[in-house]
Amino acid sequence: MKTEHGKIEGDVEITSALKMHGMFTGNVTVKEGGYLVLHGMATKSLYVETGAEVEILGMVSGDVINNGGKLSITGSISGQVVEQAGETTIAQVASIG
């Protein structure tokens, strides 16, 4: 699994395994086969597509939309969590809204 500590500017699509300790400045889309562990921050919205897996331990400033993947939230979401499809788990310690 690749680990990133810096800042990734603009919208990004993730198709492999990534552990993010830094910051995404645009929208993040995790595609089929992608696996994201977010320890850092996403300043806009995060989209989880079918066949993707996301663990949010850090913070998302926008909305989190699950379109058919596996989503686990332990961190903080400033926007809304929308489950269109897939599996979403929200820990009791998570902060939403």
C-alpha positions, -999 to +999 in steps of 0.1 A: +000+000+000+014+034-010+016+061+018+012+098+010+021+126+035+019+156+013-009+176-005-026+163-036-041+193-056-073+191-076-098+163-082-084+128-080-094+092-088-080+064-068-077+030-084-052+012-061-043+011-024-034+044-008-029+055+028-033+093+030-018+112+059-018+145+040-045+165+023-067+163-008-077+197-021-103+185-046-131+159-049-119+124-043-134+094-062-124+059-052-130+036-082-135-001-084-104-019-070-093+012-051-087+012-014-083+044+006-073+048+042-078+085+050-058+096+081-055+132+068-081+155+053-102+158+021-114+195+017-142+186-007-165+156-013-155+119-013-172+094-036-170+056-031-178+037-063-189+000-066-160-023-058-141+003-038-132+004-001-127+035+021-118+039+057-121+075+070-101+080+102-094+117+095-117+144+082-138+152+051-150+188+048-176+180+021-201+152+016-193+114+016-214+095-011-213+057-012-224+046-046-219+009-040-186+003-022-176-005+014-173+026+036-162+028+072-163+061+091-145+066+124-134+102+118-151+135+112-174+145+083-185+182+080-211+175+053-236+147+048-232+109+045-253+096+016-256+059+010-269+053-025-258+016-024-231-005-008-222-009+028-217+020+052-205+016+088-204+047+111-186+042+144-201+057+176-170+080+180-175+094+145-186+131+140-211+138+112-224+172+102 
